[in-house]
Amino acid sequence: MLLQQIINGLTLGATYALIALGYTMVYGIIQLINFAHGDIYMIGAFIGVAAVAIFHQNFFLTLATAMLACVILGVTIERVAYRPLRRAPRLNLLITTIGVSIFLETFMTVLKGPQPTGFPTVLKNVTLRVGELEFSSIQLVILLVSLVLMVGLQIIIKYTKIGKAMRAASEDYDTASLMGININRVISFTFAIGSALAAAGGVLVGIYFNSVSPYMGVTAGLKAFVAAVLGGIGNIPGAMLGGLLLGLAEVFGVAAGFSTYKDAIAFTLLIIILLVRPTGLLGRPIQRKV
Amino acid sequence: MLVGIYIIAALGLNLITGVCGQLTFGHAAFLSIGAYTAAILTRDFHMPFLASLILGGLMAALFGVLLGIPVLKLTGDYLGIATLGFGEIVRVAFTNMKITGGAIGLAAIPRASNLINVTVFVILAVVAMVLLENSRFGRALRAIREDEIAAGAMGINTMWYKIQAFGIGCFLAGISGGFYAHLLQYLNPNDFGFLKSFEILNFVVLGGLGSIPGTIVGTTVLTLAPEFLRFVQEYRMMIYGLLLVLMMIFRPNGLLGGVNFRRLLRRRKQKAAAISG
């Protein structure tokens, strides 16, 4: 029973982690809370639905299409809406992200209507049994895909040139640009990766809950953001850890009988962690300079 | 009338974020605390409107101070995030409580807000804010905004001032909530989600952070904009979102941000003097 809950929690947590990574990478480099990120996740799910119709139920093609489309979307949004404000006060940039978020949500509502649509079957849902444990093949796919994507991300960040540039930029933005790093390219790339991961999360969640709606990104985005903060915003392993922790906390909270307060669990956890460790579990302490 | 109600709330937020520089994303929570408190008092306990309005404001201020004491230790984005979390917790709590009507909402609130009492309170709030900003208290808050460490070094008890500012801001939000409840006569926890908090933040930022006339103009424009955009029907919110983005790109300091009315007047006088002299 306990193991069963852990598996459910990890599945949920893995999807949070996928979205949280986008928040955390963007924050790490330009200190921006990108509130439109949750909506990219939503658009990813919708593109997934459309792609299933086109590619006749091939799961991997669906996933790849959604990811690719969201890469284009994410980079375009950054180019059009965020880049002109690079040197503006940070609060303005924040409000711009909210403007983009409202725009994307209403755009999808106009296109598809506010009701949730089901996700067409792409994966056969088989219940697997290992001893006492029961889990669906979909859960297994979610865990595996998330694992592959996260390992892939780590490889990009640790071993490629652009990954090195990203790390340098998050260390010190101005110095990195003085060292000949094309900072605009790094930021575009960061948005690209973040959007791809969010799209993957969107497709996986769409399949898992069999429901896609224009406002699905609001709560999921907020919670993923909480996950990013829990782990220490700007810190990539932190986002993964935060996502998994949050998933586990929610599943156990519901199991413990707090199901009506499910959405509050994440935020209570958030406030407690912020008070005890203001920069999150794996975050570096902020230095206050005069 | 809704404009006036939002102006009261936006003035409160302007004090916290604009004058004192403390980022908060949970203003709607205090609006809802004031709204529910006032509504329940008049509806179930038949209290007079004015008394319940004030009590609603005090309740919001109380929660603001209780939240502020631990949370205002945080700085910058982290404070924003924590208040965002608090806002969502309040929303979920109201959805699950019996006395607030839960997810169905609280209906049949007597209608007591009218143009006169809203206007009176707006004027009171504006006057109070102007006086406050030009007092020792206001100067201390501005010092904290500019540089918290330096302000602390100058002997300002930054924590205490921040908590006070937070309490006053939340009090105004609570008052505004009370009016809101007695205008719409119906409350639903989902109306006070984080989007509402950002809406109020937009008012303040669009008008120009820290500027009282700016806050008033920003609130008026943004409250009326969706009404004027009604002719485009379902594309309304889409255009609203687009407008926000464009405003931020082309008018980054807000409509009236950085415009100092006194200096403007003085310059005009000087010009006139130069011409006549």
Boltz contact constraints between the chains, C-beta under 6 A:
constraints:
  - contact:
      token1: [A, 81]
      token2: [B, 245]
      max_distance: 6.0
  - contact:
      token1: [A, 84]
      token2: [B, 249]
      max_distance: 6.0
  - contact:
      token1: [A, 88]
      token2: [B, 252]
      max_distance: 6.0
  - contact:
      token1: [A, 91]
      token2: [B, 205]
      max_distance: 6.0
  - contact:
      token1: [A, 92]
      token2: [B, 248]
      max_distance: 6.0
  - contact:
      token1: [A, 92]
      token2: [B, 252]
      max_distance: 6.0
  - contact:
      token1: [A, 95]
      token2: [B, 202]
      max_distance: 6.0
  - contact:
      token1: [A, 95]
      token2: [B, 205]
      max_distance: 6.0
  - contact:
      token1: [A, 95]
      token2: [B, 248]
      max_distance: 6.0
  - contact:
      token1: [A, 96]
      token2: [B, 245]
      max_distance: 6.0
  - contact:
      token1: [A, 96]
      token2: [B, 248]
      max_distance: 6.0
  - contact:
      token1: [A, 98]
      token2: [B, 198]
      max_distance: 6.0
  - contact:
      token1: [A, 99]
      token2: [B, 241]
      max_distance: 6.0
  - contact:
      token1: [A, 99]
      token2: [B, 244]
      max_distance: 6.0
  - contact:
      token1: [A, 99]
      token2: [B, 245]
      max_distance: 6.0
  - contact:
      token1: [A, 102]
      token2: [B, 237]
      max_distance: 6.0
  - contact:
      token1: [A, 102]
      token2: [B, 241]
      max_distance: 6.0
  - contact:
      token1: [A, 103]
      token2: [B, 238]
      max_distance: 6.0
  - contact:
      token1: [A, 103]
      token2: [B, 241]
      max_distance: 6.0
  - contact:
      token1: [A, 103]
      token2: [B, 242]
      max_distance: 6.0
  - contact:
      token1: [A, 106]
      token2: [B, 237]
      max_distance: 6.0
  - contact:
      token1: [A, 106]
      token2: [B, 238]
      max_distance: 6.0
  - contact:
      token1: [A, 107]
      token2: [B, 238]
      max_distance: 6.0
  - contact:
      token1: [A, 110]
      token2: [B, 234]
      max_distance: 6.0
  - contact:
      token1: [A, 229]
      token2: [B, 81]
      max_distance: 6.0
  - contact:
      token1: [A, 260]
      token2: [B, 96]
      max_distance: 6.0
  - contact:
      token1: [A, 261]
      token2: [B, 92]
      max_distance: 6.0
  - contact:
      token1: [A, 263]
      token2: [B, 92]
      max_distance: 6.0
  - contact:
      token1: [A, 264]
      token2: [B, 89]
      max_distance: 6.0
  - contact:
      token1: [A, 264]
      token2: [B, 92]
      max_distance: 6.0
  - contact:
      token1: [A, 267]
      token2: [B, 85]
      max_distance: 6.0
  - contact:
      token1: [A, 267]
      token2: [B, 88]
      max_distance: 6.0
  - contact:
      token1: [A, 267]
      token2: [B, 89]
      max_distance: 6.0
  - contact:
      token1: [A, 270]
      token2: [B, 85]
      max_distance: 6.0
  - contact:
      token1: [A, 271]
      token2: [B, 82]
      max_distance: 6.0
  - contact:
      token1: [A, 271]
      token2: [B, 85]
      max_distance: 6.0
  - contact:
      token1: [A, 274]
      token2: [B, 78]
      max_distance: 6.0
  - contact:
      token1: [A, 274]
      token2: [B, 82]
      max_distance: 6.0
  - contact:
      token1: [A, 275]
      token2: [B, 70]
      max_distance: 6.0
  - contact:
      token1: [A, 278]
      token2: [B, 74]
      max_distance: 6.0
  - contact:
      token1: [A, 278]
      token2: [B, 78]
      max_distance: 6.0
  - contact:
      token1: [A, 290]
      token2: [B, 149]
      max_distance: 6.0
